[in-house]
């Protein structure tokens, strides 16, 4: 009979527990010294090793041949705990045995000495589900426990455990396991099972597990069932990351402010047996991913998806301000909460779509922030002389005009010829790096993707009323030379971000400096005379 991977590869010793070394080291030291606590409280998110460590404690304190604080795994005590035949170790599910009568029976049984083992060990899983009467009954025996009894409480919701219970236990907090640690463990399991895999696919599984080793092994099992080889495609299919094109379509309709289009897509999705509360939950995750794509330097660290899908997230996020994304998440979460209180989930979804398309319908602080950002963008366009929705008109290039020769001056008869003094040279303008260049490139993602691609690796500098662009890509040079629309798009993006109208030009080199005048020969002669001690008087 096939055994699931999370059961087959459950740790048999404390050394096998990954990601919780701060806990396993302490437990091993206690057991080695022969001073185990009478009560343990293990807390943390699901799949992080709470129940596994509880069973390891039960085996280690009773093991006939312990190995450096860990159970040997081969003696009759260890095998009895593993197969559940040892009566001195009881695992109680508090979700189904949470009454006061169950705890009273436990108290009566705990008074007797163990049959085979050294300690009676009671593992109470999901301890936060105990009723108040059961908690009070348990508290009584934990105040004065028999010397041969050890209680191990495991819970995912520590805040529901009364302080009177917590104060009588030795508490261990199980943290979420690091993605790299999970991926390393999955690689070890895949090698032992003889399953071919891709490193990127295992990393994707580790991210989807959200810090839980059991979830990671379960998903790995599902990926094996899909195709045998662990690839990014098989992981995407197993985790349901494909076939959600409608989420991008709805977000596009919202970005355009097209409520009819958004409602049409929602109606189509609803007719395909997708529940509206599920759709709302998926949209929350979608807008969260857009927020990560818009706010982080490396979105791939925060978004679990295929590379081509990640690129779509980046492109779609460039069209929307972060405040609008936060507003969308809050609005959808409110709709989720409202769906639990009404039978008309479709209506709540449609109301949420209307609020997303027009933030004026929302009264939350997030809606106000989104409206303010939209007004700021419009103001920048107005200041730059650009109308929204129309193709940006090309600005006249801000290039210096060639100097015109002045007409010769007519000299009066009889007066000596005079030469007009040359006009003063203007002081050269300094070139400062443009701090908002990345924002301008993000704007170009939505208006001219070809130009955005040509500007990869570029930089920009402000010099007076011009933006000087440093780009070694010959495609960019050709676009700027032969395509007026390209120049118009670039100027439009600069104006929308900065609120000012700039000319554009190529960046020629380093910052120019004023040339210092050449030293005078007379000054050198005077300096040499003074160094020789000759008295010099200048008249």
HUFEN-V238099 format. One record per run of one state. SS is the DSSP state (H for helix, E for strand, C for the rest). FROM is the first residue (numbers start at 1). TO is the last residue. If there is no record, write none. Layout:
ss:SS from:FROM to:TO
ss:SS from:FROM to:TO
This chain:
ss:C from:1 to:4
ss:H from:5 to:8
ss:C from:9 to:13
ss:H from:14 to:16
ss:C from:17 to:20
ss:H from:21 to:32
ss:C from:33 to:38
ss:E from:39 to:44
ss:C from:45 to:49
ss:H from:50 to:62
ss:C from:63 to:66
ss:E from:67 to:67
ss:C from:68 to:69
ss:E from:70 to:70
ss:C from:71 to:75
ss:H from:76 to:83
ss:C from:84 to:88
ss:E from:89 to:93
ss:C from:94 to:99
ss:H from:100 to:110
ss:C from:111 to:119
ss:E from:120 to:125
ss:C from:126 to:126
ss:H from:127 to:129
ss:C from:130 to:131
ss:H from:132 to:143
ss:C from:144 to:148
ss:E from:149 to:155
ss:C from:156 to:157
ss:H from:158 to:160
ss:C from:161 to:162
ss:H from:163 to:166
ss:C from:167 to:169
ss:E from:170 to:174
ss:C from:175 to:178
ss:H from:179 to:193
ss:C from:194 to:196
ss:E from:197 to:197
ss:C from:198 to:198
ss:H from:199 to:209
ss:C from:210 to:212
ss:H from:213 to:227
ss:C from:228 to:229
ss:E from:230 to:230
ss:C from:231 to:231
ss:H from:232 to:239
ss:C from:240 to:244
ss:H from:245 to:256
ss:C from:257 to:258
ss:H from:259 to:271
ss:C from:272 to:275
ss:H from:276 to:295
ss:C from:296 to:298
ss:H from:299 to:301
ss:C from:302 to:306
ss:H from:307 to:317
ss:C from:318 to:321
ss:H from:322 to:339
ss:C from:340 to:344
ss:H from:345 to:357
ss:C from:358 to:358
ss:H from:359 to:361
ss:C from:362 to:364
ss:H from:365 to:384
ss:C from:385 to:431
ss:E from:432 to:433
ss:C from:434 to:436
ss:H from:437 to:447
ss:C from:448 to:448
ss:H from:449 to:454
ss:C from:455 to:458
ss:E from:459 to:463
ss:C from:464 to:465
ss:E from:466 to:470
ss:C from:471 to:473
ss:H from:474 to:482
ss:C from:483 to:483
ss:H from:484 to:498
ss:C from:499 to:502
ss:E from:503 to:506
ss:C from:507 to:520
ss:H from:521 to:531
ss:C from:532 to:539
